Amino acid sequence: MNIFDRYLLLNFLKVFGVVSVVSVGLIVIYSLTDFFLGFKVTSLEVGVKYVLYLIPLGFYILSSLLVNISVLILFRRLFSRGTDLTAQSFGLSPLRFSAVLLVFVLSLSLLFLTANESFIPGLFKKLWYIEKTYKKKQEIGRLVERLWFVKETELGRYYVYVGSLEVSSGRFAGLFMLRVTPGGEVYEVVEGRSGRWKGNVIHVDTGSAYNFHEGYFVRKLENFSLGTEIGLSEVGLFAEKIQHVRSSSLINLYMKGGKLGLDTDRYLSEVLYRGGMSLLPLMIFIPLLRDLFRFRNLKAGMLSFFLHLVVGWMVSISPKLLMDKANLPPQYALVAYLLFLAYLSKRVYDLGKGFRV
């Protein structure tokens, strides 16, 4: 890093620090207001934890705004002093001019990607727990509903449906199991009104069964159990709010859930969404930088900032929109991601080539 890089980075960090402090102040004011007005318990310990959890989450969510507003303020100063023109007159391309800033924003995005493995989901979970425990009119519960899975054995395939499962106790209600022979014939049907899931075994307390092969009907099951490939601790992941689950666990659920016959689109959509949100500061920064150097005008920069903020945010949330609103697989969002990547590559090329001044 040469003297100019240190000069540019230092000035950017000063602006970024001031903008961040202001935003943290607003987050603290919001969290304290929410704490005093919306919580039924106002102990000092709970209030401090609530504020401390909200600050890093607020910074993560607002980072694309903070970084690029800081860039606008910095370049307004640089343009007024003609620093960019002086550098370009010595053959310094816009890309090389701002390389240290690009590295900073890229590093920040990679930090968010890493933090989305456990740190950020953990903060969301702690914040959710505080709100559910201490906020007015909140209840705590970990309930899995409409859980489907498939078990493959040498004797055939078991299709199992559980209507509702309370994860903390392992109690469930509304079990339906269909056993199919390797040849595809229905062998047995089991209906369980209630039971318990312990470890990797499902136990049915009350229920009935009909064996199509032997031709007998059992109104009351006794000592019926079924081994599963996933244990209750893993099923607990299905009960978590999805933003509380580690990224690696979501990937495992996506891989394992597909083998069990479960609908795994929600896990893939969350992984893609986290990736998009982590890279959003960079997605806005590169085209903003290009337009600032191209037009050397603050109004053009502001327009570029708002335009790419909206487009980048839409691309980031597209996996969730496709799954929740359009009922389409989140994989289609990869098309938008690839198109935006090509767009960013062209902007980087423009910065490397430079502009007439």
N, C-alpha and C positions, 0 to 999 in steps of 0.2 A: 504494500500500500504506500503510494507516494504522498508527497505533501498536499497536493491538490485533493486526493481522495480523503485524506484525514480532515482537510478543511471542509469539504462538502458533507462528509458524514457527521462531523461535529455540529455543523449548523443545522443539519436535518434533525439530529437527536435533540437539540435544544428546542426546536419547534415541536417535534413529536412529543417531547417530555411535557411541555406546557399544555398541549392539546389533550394529552392523556390525563394529566392532573385534573384539568377541568372536567373531563368525562367521568373520572373516578369520583369527583366531588358530587356530580349529578347523580351517579349511581348510589352513593352513600345517602344523599338526601331522599332519593326515592325509596331505598330500602328501610330507612328509619321511619319515614312517613307510613309506609306499608306496615311496618312492625307495630307502631304505636296505635294505628287505627284498625288494623285487620287481625291482630293476634289476640287470643283470649288470655294468654300468659305473656307477661312483659318482663321477664327476668333478664338481668344484665347478660348472663351467659348465653342465653338463646339469642338475644339481640346481636351480640358481638359475632356469634357464629353465622347468623343470617347475613350480616353485612360482609363478613370475610368470604363467604361462599359466593355472594353475588358479584363482588368486585372482579375476580378473574373471569367469571362467566360473562359479565357485562363487557369486559375488555375483548374477550374472544368474539362475541357477537358483533361488537361495534368496531372491530379492528379494521375492516375494510374502509370504514368511514374515517377513522382516526389517521391511518397511514396516508390515505390519498388527500385528505384535507391538509395534512402537514406538507405534502408534496406541492400542493397548490400555493400555500403560503410561502414556502421556500423559493419556488421558481418565480413568484412575483418579485421577490427581492433580487434574485439573480438577473432577471430580465431588466429590471430598473437600473442595475449597475452595468449591464452589458457583459456580464461574466461569461455567458454562453457564447456570445459572438467572439469574444477574445479567444476562448478556447478553440472554437472552430476555425479561427483564422490561423491557428498553429497546426491545423490538420487533425484535431481531436474530434472524432465522430460523436454524435449524440449518445450512441450506445456506450462508447468508452467514457464519455463525460459522466454518465450516470451509472456506471457499472457498480460502484460501491453501494448505491441505493438499491439497485436491482438485487444484489447479493443479500442485502439486509432484508428486503421484502420476501425473497425466496426462502431465506432462513426462517423467517417468521412463519411462513406457510408450512414449512417442513416441521417446525416446532408444534404447530397446531395438529398436524397429522399424527405426530408422535403422541401428543397429549390426548388425542381422541382414543387411544388404546385403553387407558384406564383413568387418567387424571380428570378429564372433563366429564366422562360418564359418572365417575365417582362424585364429583361436585353436584351434578344434576340430581343424583340419588340422595345425597345428604340434604340438599335444599328441599327436595320433594318430601323427605321424611319430616323435616322441621315444619313445613307448611301443613302436612297432613296431621301432625301431632298437635301443633299449637295454634293454627289458624282457626278462625271461627267457622263452624259448620263443615268440618272436615272429618273424614273417617279413614281408617287404615285397613287395607285388605290386600291379600295376595291370592287371587282367584284365577285359575285357568279355565276357560270355557271353550267348548267345542274343539277338543283335542283329538286329532286323528293320527294314527300311526299304523304301520304295517310291519309284521314280524315274519321273516322267512325261516322255515325249518325244513328238515328232510321229510316231515309228515305233510307238509303243505304250507299254505300262507294264511296268516291270521290278520284280518282287518279289524282294528279295534278303535272304537269311538268312546270317549269319555265326555259326558255332558258338562260336568263341572267338577273341579278338583281344588280343594283348599290346601295349598302347598305346605303351610306350617304344620298342619296336623296329618296330612296325607289322606284325609277322608275325601271320598268322591261319591257322586250319585249319577245315575243315568248311563251305565256302561252297556254297550252293544258290541258283541264280537261275532264275526263271521269267519268260520274256518273253511278253507277251500283246499281240496286235494291237489297234488301236483298235476293231475290231469284236467283241473279246472272245474271239478264238480263240487257243489256245496256239500260239506260233510256235517257241519254242526253249527247251530246258532245258540248264542248265550246272551241272555239279558240279565244285567245286574242292577238291582234297584239301589244298592248302597254297598260300600266296601272301603278298603283302605289300601293305599300304595305305600309299601315299605321297601326301601332300597330299590332293588331291581325286580321286585315281585309285586303283582297285583293280586290282592285277595278279595273275593266276593263274599260278603256276609249273607245277603239275601238276594235271590234271583231265580231264574228258571233257565232250562236248556232243552233243546230238541236236537236229537241225533238223527240225521236223515239216512245215514248208512245202516245203523242198527234198528232204526224205527222206534226209538223210545223217547218219551217226554218226561222230563224231571221238573216238577213244579217248584221244588225247594232245593237249592244247591247246598251242598255241605263240603267244606274243605276244598273249594275250587280255587285254583290259583293259576297265574300265568306269568312266566318269566319274561322280562322285557330287555331290550338292548340299551335302553336309557333308564337311569335311576331317577328317584324323586328329586335329588339335588340338581340334576340336569333339567328336569321338567320345570324346576323353579325358575330357570332362565326364561321360559315361556311366559311366566307370570310377571316378570319384571316389566316396568315401562321400558320401551325399547331404547330410549335415550340413556338408560342407566346401565346398559350392558356393554362390556368391553367390545372393541372392534374385532379382536381375535375370536371372541365367543360368538359374535354374530356370524362370522365366516364359518366357524365350526357348525353352528346351527343351520346355516345355509347348506353346507355339505351333507351333514347328517340328516337334516330334515327331509332333503330330497330323497334320500335312500329309504326313509320311513314313510314316504308318501304324503308328507305334510306340505302345506302351502308356504313356501319359503321366500316369496317375493318381498315380503315386508322386511326381511333381514338384509337382502341385497339392496333394497332401496335405501335403507338407513346407512349402509356402508358407503354407497355412492354419494348420498347426501352429505355425509361427514367429509368425504374427500372434496366435494365441491365447495363446501363452506370453508374448509381449511385453506383452499387455494384461491378463494374469492379476493383477498387483498391483491394477490399477484394478477388475477384476471382483470382487475380494474386498473392496476398500476401501469402495466405495459402499454395499453392503448392510450391511456391518459398522458403518459410520457411522450408518446409519439405525437399526439396532437398538440401538446405544449411546445415542442420543438418545431413542429410544422407551422403553427400559426403565431406563436409567440404572443398570445393574447389570453388574458385571464378569463374573459367571457367565453371564449372557445374552450378553454380548459374546464370551466364549470359545466358547460353543456356536455362535453365529453365525459366528465365525471358522472353526472346524473344518468346519462344514457347508458354507459357501461355498467353502472351500479345496478340499474334495473335489469339489463340483459344478463349480466353475470349472476344476479340473484335468481332470475328465472331459470337459468341453466342449472344452477346448484340445486334448486328444489324440484326440478323436473322429474327425478325418479319418484318422489312422493306424489307429485301431481298425477303422473301417469297411472300409478297404482291405486290411489285413493279416489281420484275424480274421474279418470277415463277408463278405469278397470283394464289397463294394459300392462304388460310386463315391464318392469323398470329397466330391463336391458335396452329398451328403445331409447332411453336417455343417453346411452353411450354415443348415439348419432350426434346429439346436440353437443356433447363433450368433445367429440372429435372435430366437429366443425369449428367450435370455438378455439380449439387448440391450433387448427390450421390458421385461423384468423390471428391469433397471438403470434404465431411464427412469422406471418407476413409483417406484422408490426415490428417485431424484433429485427427483421431484415431491413425495413425502412430506417430504423434507428441506426443500424450499422452502416447503411449507405449514406445517410445524411440528407440535408436539404439545402437548397440554394438560399443564401442570406444576402 
